[in-house]
């Protein structure tokens, strides 16, 4: 039972870390899109 709990905990940590990395990339994409719109408005 303990082995299953440790495995589940490690899986959750990996998923959380990969989710943070994905959100960071998404934020950068939004920022670049905003820069393109700003340049075209000028």
mmCIF entry with sequence, helices, sheets and N, C-alpha, C, O atoms, coordinates in Angstrom:
data_MODEL
# 
_entry.id   MODEL 
# 
_entity.id                         1 
_entity.type                       polymer 
_entity.pdbx_number_of_molecules   1 
# 
_entity_poly.entity_id                      1 
_entity_poly.type                           'polypeptide(L)' 
_entity_poly.nstd_linkage                   no 
_entity_poly.nstd_monomer                   no 
_entity_poly.pdbx_seq_one_letter_code       
;(UNK)(UNK)(UNK)(UNK)(UNK)(UNK)(UNK)(UNK)(UNK)(UNK)(UNK)(UNK)(UNK)(UNK)(UNK)(UNK)
(UNK)(UNK)(UNK)(UNK)(UNK)(UNK)(UNK)(UNK)(UNK)(UNK)(UNK)(UNK)(UNK)(UNK)(UNK)(UNK)
(UNK)(UNK)(UNK)(UNK)(UNK)(UNK)(UNK)(UNK)(UNK)(UNK)
;
_entity_poly.pdbx_seq_one_letter_code_can   XXXXXXXXXXXXXXXXXXXXXXXXXXXXXXXXXXXXXXXXXX 
_entity_poly.pdbx_strand_id                 A 
# 
loop_
_entity_poly_seq.entity_id 
_entity_poly_seq.num 
_entity_poly_seq.mon_id 
_entity_poly_seq.hetero 
1 1  UNK n 
1 2  UNK n 
1 3  UNK n 
1 4  UNK n 
1 5  UNK n 
1 6  UNK n 
1 7  UNK n 
1 8  UNK n 
1 9  UNK n 
1 10 UNK n 
1 11 UNK n 
1 12 UNK n 
1 13 UNK n 
1 14 UNK n 
1 15 UNK n 
1 16 UNK n 
1 17 UNK n 
1 18 UNK n 
1 19 UNK n 
1 20 UNK n 
1 21 UNK n 
1 22 UNK n 
1 23 UNK n 
1 24 UNK n 
1 25 UNK n 
1 26 UNK n 
1 27 UNK n 
1 28 UNK n 
1 29 UNK n 
1 30 UNK n 
1 31 UNK n 
1 32 UNK n 
1 33 UNK n 
1 34 UNK n 
1 35 UNK n 
1 36 UNK n 
1 37 UNK n 
1 38 UNK n 
1 39 UNK n 
1 40 UNK n 
1 41 UNK n 
1 42 UNK n 
# 
_struct_asym.id          A 
_struct_asym.entity_id   1 
# 
_struct_conf.conf_type_id            HELX_P 
_struct_conf.id                      HELX_P1 
_struct_conf.pdbx_PDB_helix_id       AA1 
_struct_conf.beg_label_comp_id       UNK 
_struct_conf.beg_label_asym_id       A 
_struct_conf.beg_label_seq_id        2 
_struct_conf.pdbx_beg_PDB_ins_code   ? 
_struct_conf.end_label_comp_id       UNK 
_struct_conf.end_label_asym_id       A 
_struct_conf.end_label_seq_id        41 
_struct_conf.pdbx_end_PDB_ins_code   ? 
_struct_conf.beg_auth_comp_id        UNK 
_struct_conf.beg_auth_asym_id        A 
_struct_conf.beg_auth_seq_id         2 
_struct_conf.end_auth_comp_id        UNK 
_struct_conf.end_auth_asym_id        A 
_struct_conf.end_auth_seq_id         41 
_struct_conf.pdbx_PDB_helix_class    1 
_struct_conf.details                 ? 
_struct_conf.pdbx_PDB_helix_length   40 
# 
_struct_conf_type.id          HELX_P 
_struct_conf_type.criteria    ? 
_struct_conf_type.reference   ? 
# 
loop_
_atom_site.group_PDB 
_atom_site.id 
_atom_site.type_symbol 
_atom_site.label_atom_id 
_atom_site.label_alt_id 
_atom_site.label_comp_id 
_atom_site.label_asym_id 
_atom_site.label_entity_id 
_atom_site.label_seq_id 
_atom_site.pdbx_PDB_ins_code 
_atom_site.Cartn_x 
_atom_site.Cartn_y 
_atom_site.Cartn_z 
_atom_site.occupancy 
_atom_site.B_iso_or_equiv 
_atom_site.pdbx_formal_charge 
_atom_site.auth_seq_id 
_atom_site.auth_comp_id 
_atom_site.auth_asym_id 
_atom_site.auth_atom_id 
_atom_site.pdbx_PDB_model_num 
ATOM 1   N N  . UNK A 1 1  ? 0.829  -1.197 0.000   1.00 0.00 ? 1  UNK A N  1 
ATOM 2   C CA . UNK A 1 1  ? 0.000  0.000  0.000   1.00 0.00 ? 1  UNK A CA 1 
ATOM 3   C C  . UNK A 1 1  ? 0.869  1.255  0.000   1.00 0.00 ? 1  UNK A C  1 
ATOM 4   O O  . UNK A 1 1  ? 0.557  2.231  -0.683  1.00 0.00 ? 1  UNK A O  1 
ATOM 5   N N  . UNK A 1 2  ? 1.946  1.228  0.757   1.00 0.00 ? 2  UNK A N  1 
ATOM 6   C CA . UNK A 1 2  ? 2.834  2.391  0.820   1.00 0.00 ? 2  UNK A CA 1 
ATOM 7   C C  . UNK A 1 2  ? 3.492  2.652  -0.533  1.00 0.00 ? 2  UNK A C  1 
ATOM 8   O O  . UNK A 1 2  ? 3.667  3.805  -0.927  1.00 0.00 ? 2  UNK A O  1 
ATOM 9   N N  . UNK A 1 3  ? 3.853  1.591  -1.242  1.00 0.00 ? 3  UNK A N  1 
ATOM 10  C CA . UNK A 1 3  ? 4.483  1.732  -2.544  1.00 0.00 ? 3  UNK A CA 1 
ATOM 11  C C  . UNK A 1 3  ? 3.528  2.414  -3.530  1.00 0.00 ? 3  UNK A C  1 
ATOM 12  O O  . UNK A 1 3  ? 3.946  3.244  -4.336  1.00 0.00 ? 3  UNK A O  1 
ATOM 13  N N  . UNK A 1 4  ? 2.263  2.061  -3.459  1.00 0.00 ? 4  UNK A N  1 
ATOM 14  C CA . UNK A 1 4  ? 1.252  2.661  -4.325  1.00 0.00 ? 4  UNK A CA 1 
ATOM 15  C C  . UNK A 1 4  ? 1.087  4.150  -4.015  1.00 0.00 ? 4  UNK A C  1 
ATOM 16  O O  . UNK A 1 4  ? 0.938  4.960  -4.930  1.00 0.00 ? 4  UNK A O  1 
ATOM 17  N N  . UNK A 1 5  ? 1.112  4.512  -2.736  1.00 0.00 ? 5  UNK A N  1 
ATOM 18  C CA . UNK A 1 5  ? 0.985  5.913  -2.341  1.00 0.00 ? 5  UNK A CA 1 
ATOM 19  C C  . UNK A 1 5  ? 2.172  6.742  -2.828  1.00 0.00 ? 5  UNK A C  1 
ATOM 20  O O  . UNK A 1 5  ? 1.999  7.863  -3.306  1.00 0.00 ? 5  UNK A O  1 
ATOM 21  N N  . UNK A 1 6  ? 3.361  6.192  -2.708  1.00 0.00 ? 6  UNK A N  1 
ATOM 22  C CA . UNK A 1 6  ? 4.559  6.897  -3.157  1.00 0.00 ? 6  UNK A CA 1 
ATOM 23  C C  . UNK A 1 6  ? 4.527  7.075  -4.673  1.00 0.00 ? 6  UNK A C  1 
ATOM 24  O O  . UNK A 1 6  ? 4.860  8.144  -5.183  1.00 0.00 ? 6  UNK A O  1 
ATOM 25  N N  . UNK A 1 7  ? 4.132  6.040  -5.381  1.00 0.00 ? 7  UNK A N  1 
ATOM 26  C CA . UNK A 1 7  ? 4.041  6.106  -6.843  1.00 0.00 ? 7  UNK A CA 1 
ATOM 27  C C  . UNK A 1 7  ? 3.022  7.152  -7.269  1.00 0.00 ? 7  UNK A C  1 
ATOM 28  O O  . UNK A 1 7  ? 3.282  7.938  -8.181  1.00 0.00 ? 7  UNK A O  1 
ATOM 29  N N  . UNK A 1 8  ? 1.878  7.167  -6.622  1.00 0.00 ? 8  UNK A N  1 
ATOM 30  C CA . UNK A 1 8  ? 0.841  8.146  -6.939  1.00 0.00 ? 8  UNK A CA 1 
ATOM 31  C C  . UNK A 1 8  ? 1.325  9.565  -6.655  1.00 0.00 ? 8  UNK A C  1 
ATOM 32  O O  . UNK A 1 8  ? 1.077  10.475 -7.446  1.00 0.00 ? 8  UNK A O  1 
ATOM 33  N N  . UNK A 1 9  ? 2.011  9.757  -5.535  1.00 0.00 ? 9  UNK A N  1 
ATOM 34  C CA . UNK A 1 9  ? 2.552  11.066 -5.180  1.00 0.00 ? 9  UNK A CA 1 
ATOM 35  C C  . UNK A 1 9  ? 3.566  11.560 -6.203  1.00 0.00 ? 9  UNK A C  1 
ATOM 36  O O  . UNK A 1 9  ? 3.541  12.728 -6.591  1.00 0.00 ? 9  UNK A O  1 
ATOM 37  N N  . UNK A 1 10 ? 4.451  10.683 -6.635  1.00 0.00 ? 10 UNK A N  1 
ATOM 38  C CA . UNK A 1 10 ? 5.453  11.056 -7.631  1.00 0.00 ? 10 UNK A CA 1 
ATOM 39  C C  . UNK A 1 10 ? 4.788  11.418 -8.962  1.00 0.00 ? 10 UNK A C  1 
ATOM 40  O O  . UNK A 1 10 ? 5.208  12.360 -9.633  1.00 0.00 ? 10 UNK A O  1 
ATOM 41  N N  . UNK A 1 11 ? 3.763  10.677 -9.334  1.00 0.00 ? 11 UNK A N  1 
ATOM 42  C CA . UNK A 1 11 ? 3.028  10.960 -10.575 1.00 0.00 ? 11 UNK A CA 1 
ATOM 43  C C  . UNK A 1 11 ? 2.370  12.339 -10.502 1.00 0.00 ? 11 UNK A C  1 
ATOM 44  O O  . UNK A 1 11 ? 2.395  13.091 -11.477 1.00 0.00 ? 11 UNK A O  1 
ATOM 45  N N  . UNK A 1 12 ? 1.789  12.667 -9.363  1.00 0.00 ? 12 UNK A N  1 
ATOM 46  C CA . UNK A 1 12 ? 1.138  13.970 -9.203  1.00 0.00 ? 12 UNK A CA 1 
ATOM 47  C C  . UNK A 1 12 ? 2.158  15.112 -9.283  1.00 0.00 ? 12 UNK A C  1 
ATOM 48  O O  . UNK A 1 12 ? 1.877  16.156 -9.872  1.00 0.00 ? 12 UNK A O  1 
ATOM 49  N N  . UNK A 1 13 ? 3.326  14.916 -8.696  1.00 0.00 ? 13 UNK A N  1 
ATOM 50  C CA . UNK A 1 13 ? 4.374  15.940 -8.750  1.00 0.00 ? 13 UNK A CA 1 
ATOM 51  C C  . UNK A 1 13 ? 4.818  16.175 -10.189 1.00 0.00 ? 13 UNK A C  1 
ATOM 52  O O  . UNK A 1 13 ? 4.979  17.320 -10.611 1.00 0.00 ? 13 UNK A O  1 
ATOM 53  N N  . UNK A 1 14 ? 5.016  15.106 -10.935 1.00 0.00 ? 14 UNK A N  1 
ATOM 54  C CA . UNK A 1 14 ? 5.433  15.225 -12.337 1.00 0.00 ? 14 UNK A CA 1 
ATOM 55  C C  . UNK A 1 14 ? 4.362  15.957 -13.144 1.00 0.00 ? 14 UNK A C  1 
ATOM 56  O O  . UNK A 1 14 ? 4.686  16.823 -13.958 1.00 0.00 ? 14 UNK A O  1 
ATOM 57  N N  . UNK A 1 15 ? 3.100  15.620 -12.928 1.00 0.00 ? 15 UNK A N  1 
ATOM 58  C CA . UNK A 1 15 ? 2.020  16.284 -13.666 1.00 0.00 ? 15 UNK A CA 1 
ATOM 59  C C  . UNK A 1 15 ? 1.930  17.768 -13.323 1.00 0.00 ? 15 UNK A C  1 
ATOM 60  O O  . UNK A 1 15 ? 1.703  18.596 -14.205 1.00 0.00 ? 15 UNK A O  1 
ATOM 61  N N  . UNK A 1 16 ? 2.105  18.104 -12.062 1.00 0.00 ? 16 UNK A N  1 
ATOM 62  C CA . UNK A 1 16 ? 2.057  19.508 -11.660 1.00 0.00 ? 16 UNK A CA 1 
ATOM 63  C C  . UNK A 1 16 ? 3.206  20.305 -12.256 1.00 0.00 ? 16 UNK A C  1 
ATOM 64  O O  . UNK A 1 16 ? 3.013  21.435 -12.704 1.00 0.00 ? 16 UNK A O  1 
ATOM 65  N N  . UNK A 1 17 ? 4.401  19.725 -12.263 1.00 0.00 ? 17 UNK A N  1 
ATOM 66  C CA . UNK A 1 17 ? 5.553  20.433 -12.822 1.00 0.00 ? 17 UNK A CA 1 
ATOM 67  C C  . UNK A 1 17 ? 5.410  20.623 -14.330 1.00 0.00 ? 17 UNK A C  1 
ATOM 68  O O  . UNK A 1 17 ? 5.758  21.681 -14.856 1.00 0.00 ? 17 UNK A O  1 
ATOM 69  N N  . UNK A 1 18 ? 4.907  19.623 -15.020 1.00 0.00 ? 18 UNK A N  1 
ATOM 70  C CA . UNK A 1 18 ? 4.741  19.770 -16.468 1.00 0.00 ? 18 UNK A CA 1 
ATOM 71  C C  . UNK A 1 18 ? 3.624  20.754 -16.775 1.00 0.00 ? 18 UNK A C  1 
ATOM 72  O O  . UNK A 1 18 ? 3.688  21.454 -17.786 1.00 0.00 ? 18 UNK A O  1 
ATOM 73  N N  . UNK A 1 19 ? 2.600  20.826 -15.928 1.00 0.00 ? 19 UNK A N  1 
ATOM 74  C CA . UNK A 1 19 ? 1.525  21.794 -16.122 1.00 0.00 ? 19 UNK A CA 1 
ATOM 75  C C  . UNK A 1 19 ? 2.010  23.217 -15.957 1.00 0.00 ? 19 UNK A C  1 
ATOM 76  O O  . UNK A 1 19 ? 1.581  24.104 -16.696 1.00 0.00 ? 19 UNK A O  1 
ATOM 77  N N  . UNK A 1 20 ? 2.891  23.454 -15.010 1.00 0.00 ? 20 UNK A N  1 
ATOM 78  C CA . UNK A 1 20 ? 3.448  24.795 -14.810 1.00 0.00 ? 20 UNK A CA 1 
ATOM 79  C C  . UNK A 1 20 ? 4.256  25.212 -16.022 1.00 0.00 ? 20 UNK A C  1 
ATOM 80  O O  . UNK A 1 20 ? 4.183  26.359 -16.462 1.00 0.00 ? 20 UNK A O  1 
ATOM 81  N N  . UNK A 1 21 ? 5.011  24.299 -16.552 1.00 0.00 ? 21 UNK A N  1 
ATOM 82  C CA . UNK A 1 21 ? 5.834  24.602 -17.714 1.00 0.00 ? 21 UNK A CA 1 
ATOM 83  C C  . UNK A 1 21 ? 4.951  24.922 -18.920 1.00 0.00 ? 21 UNK A C  1 
ATOM 84  O O  . UNK A 1 21 ? 5.273  25.815 -19.704 1.00 0.00 ? 21 UNK A O  1 
ATOM 85  N N  . UNK A 1 22 ? 3.876  24.219 -19.068 1.00 0.00 ? 22 UNK A N  1 
ATOM 86  C CA . UNK A 1 22 ? 2.954  24.449 -20.175 1.00 0.00 ? 22 UNK A CA 1 
ATOM 87  C C  . UNK A 1 22 ? 2.293  25.821 -20.050 1.00 0.00 ? 22 UNK A C  1 
ATOM 88  O O  . UNK A 1 22 ? 2.169  26.536 -21.044 1.00 0.00 ? 22 UNK A O  1 
ATOM 89  N N  . UNK A 1 23 ? 1.874  26.192 -18.857 1.00 0.00 ? 23 UNK A N  1 
ATOM 90  C CA . UNK A 1 23 ? 1.236  27.488 -18.646 1.00 0.00 ? 23 UNK A CA 1 
ATOM 91  C C  . UNK A 1 23 ? 2.229  28.623 -18.909 1.00 0.00 ? 23 UNK A C  1 
ATOM 92  O O  . UNK A 1 23 ? 1.839  29.680 -19.405 1.00 0.00 ? 23 UNK A O  1 
ATOM 93  N N  . UNK A 1 24 ? 3.485  28.419 -18.586 1.00 0.00 ? 24 UNK A N  1 
ATOM 94  C CA . UNK A 1 24 ? 4.499  29.435 -18.839 1.00 0.00 ? 24 UNK A CA 1 
ATOM 95  C C  . UNK A 1 24 ? 4.643  29.647 -20.346 1.00 0.00 ? 24 UNK A C  1 
ATOM 96  O O  . UNK A 1 24 ? 4.737  30.785 -20.804 1.00 0.00 ? 24 UNK A O  1 
ATOM 97  N N  . UNK A 1 25 ? 4.661  28.574 -21.107 1.00 0.00 ? 25 UNK A N  1 
ATOM 98  C CA . UNK A 1 25 ? 4.751  28.671 -22.562 1.00 0.00 ? 25 UNK A CA 1 
ATOM 99  C C  . UNK A 1 25 ? 3.517  29.339 -23.152 1.00 0.00 ? 25 UNK A C  1 
ATOM 100 O O  . UNK A 1 25 ? 3.623  30.123 -24.096 1.00 0.00 ? 25 UNK A O  1 
ATOM 101 N N  . UNK A 1 26 ? 2.354  29.034 -22.603 1.00 0.00 ? 26 UNK A N  1 
ATOM 102 C CA . UNK A 1 26 ? 1.107  29.642 -23.062 1.00 0.00 ? 26 UNK A CA 1 
ATOM 103 C C  . UNK A 1 26 ? 1.133  31.146 -22.825 1.00 0.00 ? 26 UNK A C  1 
ATOM 104 O O  . UNK A 1 26 ? 0.686  31.911 -23.679 1.00 0.00 ? 26 UNK A O  1 
ATOM 105 N N  . UNK A 1 27 ? 1.642  31.575 -21.691 1.00 0.00 ? 27 UNK A N  1 
ATOM 106 C CA . UNK A 1 27 ? 1.747  32.997 -21.382 1.00 0.00 ? 27 UNK A CA 1 
ATOM 107 C C  . UNK A 1 27 ? 2.675  33.722 -22.346 1.00 0.00 ? 27 UNK A C  1 
ATOM 108 O O  . UNK A 1 27 ? 2.403  34.854 -22.744 1.00 0.00 ? 27 UNK A O  1 
ATOM 109 N N  . UNK A 1 28 ? 3.763  33.073 -22.717 1.00 0.00 ? 28 UNK A N  1 
ATOM 110 C CA . UNK A 1 28 ? 4.697  33.672 -23.670 1.00 0.00 ? 28 UNK A CA 1 
ATOM 111 C C  . UNK A 1 28 ? 4.039  33.817 -25.042 1.00 0.00 ? 28 UNK A C  1 
ATOM 112 O O  . UNK A 1 28 ? 4.240  34.823 -25.723 1.00 0.00 ? 28 UNK A O  1 
ATOM 113 N N  . UNK A 1 29 ? 3.256  32.817 -25.448 1.00 0.00 ? 29 UNK A N  1 
ATOM 114 C CA . UNK A 1 29 ? 2.555  32.892 -26.734 1.00 0.00 ? 29 UNK A CA 1 
ATOM 115 C C  . UNK A 1 29 ? 1.571  34.049 -26.750 1.00 0.00 ? 29 UNK A C  1 
ATOM 116 O O  . UNK A 1 29 ? 1.476  34.769 -27.744 1.00 0.00 ? 29 UNK A O  1 
ATOM 117 N N  . UNK A 1 30 ? 0.841  34.234 -25.661 1.00 0.00 ? 30 UNK A N  1 
ATOM 118 C CA . UNK A 1 30 ? -0.119 35.338 -25.564 1.00 0.00 ? 30 UNK A CA 1 
ATOM 119 C C  . UNK A 1 30 ? 0.620  36.675 -25.638 1.00 0.00 ? 30 UNK A C  1 
ATOM 120 O O  . UNK A 1 30 ? 0.162  37.608 -26.297 1.00 0.00 ? 30 UNK A O  1 
ATOM 121 N N  . UNK A 1 31 ? 1.751  36.759 -24.965 1.00 0.00 ? 31 UNK A N  1 
ATOM 122 C CA . UNK A 1 31 ? 2.527  37.996 -24.957 1.00 0.00 ? 31 UNK A CA 1 
ATOM 123 C C  . UNK A 1 31 ? 3.014  38.330 -26.367 1.00 0.00 ? 31 UNK A C  1 
ATOM 124 O O  . UNK A 1 31 ? 2.932  39.483 -26.791 1.00 0.00 ? 31 UNK A O  1 
ATOM 125 N N  . UNK A 1 32 ? 3.515  37.341 -27.089 1.00 0.00 ? 32 UNK A N  1 
ATOM 126 C CA . UNK A 1 32 ? 4.002  37.588 -28.453 1.00 0.00 ? 32 UNK A CA 1 
ATOM 127 C C  . UNK A 1 32 ? 2.855  38.015 -29.357 1.00 0.00 ? 32 UNK A C  1 
ATOM 128 O O  . UNK A 1 32 ? 3.029  38.889 -30.205 1.00 0.00 ? 32 UNK A O  1 
ATOM 129 N N  . UNK A 1 33 ? 1.687  37.410 -29.187 1.00 0.00 ? 33 UNK A N  1 
ATOM 130 C CA . UNK A 1 33 ? 0.518  37.808 -29.966 1.00 0.00 ? 33 UNK A CA 1 
ATOM 131 C C  . UNK A 1 33 ? 0.153  39.259 -29.701 1.00 0.00 ? 33 UNK A C  1 
ATOM 132 O O  . UNK A 1 33 ? -0.196 39.992 -30.627 1.00 0.00 ? 33 UNK A O  1 
ATOM 133 N N  . UNK A 1 34 ? 0.230  39.675 -28.457 1.00 0.00 ? 34 UNK A N  1 
ATOM 134 C CA . UNK A 1 34 ? -0.056 41.062 -28.092 1.00 0.00 ? 34 UNK A CA 1 
ATOM 135 C C  . UNK A 1 34 ? 0.943  42.026 -28.698 1.00 0.00 ? 34 UNK A C  1 
ATOM 136 O O  . UNK A 1 34 ? 0.579  43.126 -29.114 1.00 0.00 ? 34 UNK A O  1 
ATOM 137 N N  . UNK A 1 35 ? 2.206  41.617 -28.749 1.00 0.00 ? 35 UNK A N  1 
ATOM 138 C CA . UNK A 1 35 ? 3.236  42.465 -29.354 1.00 0.00 ? 35 UNK A CA 1 
ATOM 139 C C  . UNK A 1 35 ? 2.978  42.661 -30.850 1.00 0.00 ? 35 UNK A C  1 
ATOM 140 O O  . UNK A 1 35 ? 3.171  43.757 -31.375 1.00 0.00 ? 35 UNK A O  1 
ATOM 141 N N  . UNK A 1 36 ? 2.545  41.610 -31.528 1.00 0.00 ? 36 UNK A N  1 
ATOM 142 C CA . UNK A 1 36 ? 2.256  41.701 -32.966 1.00 0.00 ? 36 UNK A CA 1 
ATOM 143 C C  . UNK A 1 36 ? 1.085  42.656 -33.197 1.00 0.00 ? 36 UNK A C  1 
ATOM 144 O O  . UNK A 1 36 ? 1.124  43.480 -34.111 1.00 0.00 ? 36 UNK A O  1 
ATOM 145 N N  . UNK A 1 37 ? 0.059  42.547 -32.381 1.00 0.00 ? 37 UNK A N  1 
ATOM 146 C CA . UNK A 1 37 ? -1.108 43.436 -32.514 1.00 0.00 ? 37 UNK A CA 1 
ATOM 147 C C  . UNK A 1 37 ? -0.691 44.877 -32.252 1.00 0.00 ? 37 UNK A C  1 
ATOM 148 O O  . UNK A 1 37 ? -1.120 45.793 -32.955 1.00 0.00 ? 37 UNK A O  1 
ATOM 149 N N  . UNK A 1 38 ? 0.142  45.072 -31.244 1.00 0.00 ? 38 UNK A N  1 
ATOM 150 C CA . UNK A 1 38 ? 0.594  46.426 -30.900 1.00 0.00 ? 38 UNK A CA 1 
ATOM 151 C C  . UNK A 1 38 ? 1.406  47.036 -32.052 1.00 0.00 ? 38 UNK A C  1 
ATOM 152 O O  . UNK A 1 38 ? 1.230  48.209 -32.380 1.00 0.00 ? 38 UNK A O  1 
ATOM 153 N N  . UNK A 1 39 ? 2.283  46.252 -32.658 1.00 0.00 ? 39 UNK A N  1 
ATOM 154 C CA . UNK A 1 39 ? 3.095  46.758 -33.772 1.00 0.00 ? 39 UNK A CA 1 
ATOM 155 C C  . UNK A 1 39 ? 2.236  47.096 -34.979 1.00 0.00 ? 39 UNK A C  1 
ATOM 156 O O  . UNK A 1 39 ? 2.474  48.094 -35.659 1.00 0.00 ? 39 UNK A O  1 
ATOM 157 N N  . UNK A 1 40 ? 1.231  46.256 -35.245 1.00 0.00 ? 40 UNK A N  1 
ATOM 158 C CA . UNK A 1 40 ? 0.380  46.521 -36.409 1.00 0.00 ? 40 UNK A CA 1 
ATOM 159 C C  . UNK A 1 40 ? -0.504 47.750 -36.175 1.00 0.00 ? 40 UNK A C  1 
ATOM 160 O O  . UNK A 1 40 ? -0.903 48.409 -37.135 1.00 0.00 ? 40 UNK A O  1 
ATOM 161 N N  . UNK A 1 41 ? -0.812 48.063 -34.929 1.00 0.00 ? 41 UNK A N  1 
ATOM 162 C CA . UNK A 1 41 ? -1.625 49.241 -34.618 1.00 0.00 ? 41 UNK A CA 1 
ATOM 163 C C  . UNK A 1 41 ? -0.830 50.529 -34.819 1.00 0.00 ? 41 UNK A C  1 
ATOM 164 O O  . UNK A 1 41 ? -1.407 51.581 -35.095 1.00 0.00 ? 41 UNK A O  1 
ATOM 165 N N  . UNK A 1 42 ? 0.476  50.449 -34.683 1.00 0.00 ? 42 UNK A N  1 
ATOM 166 C CA . UNK A 1 42 ? 1.310  51.634 -34.849 1.00 0.00 ? 42 UNK A CA 1 
ATOM 167 C C  . UNK A 1 42 ? 1.528  51.837 -36.306 1.00 0.00 ? 42 UNK A C  1 
ATOM 168 O O  . UNK A 1 42 ? 2.208  52.784 -36.703 1.00 0.00 ? 42 UNK A O  1 
# 
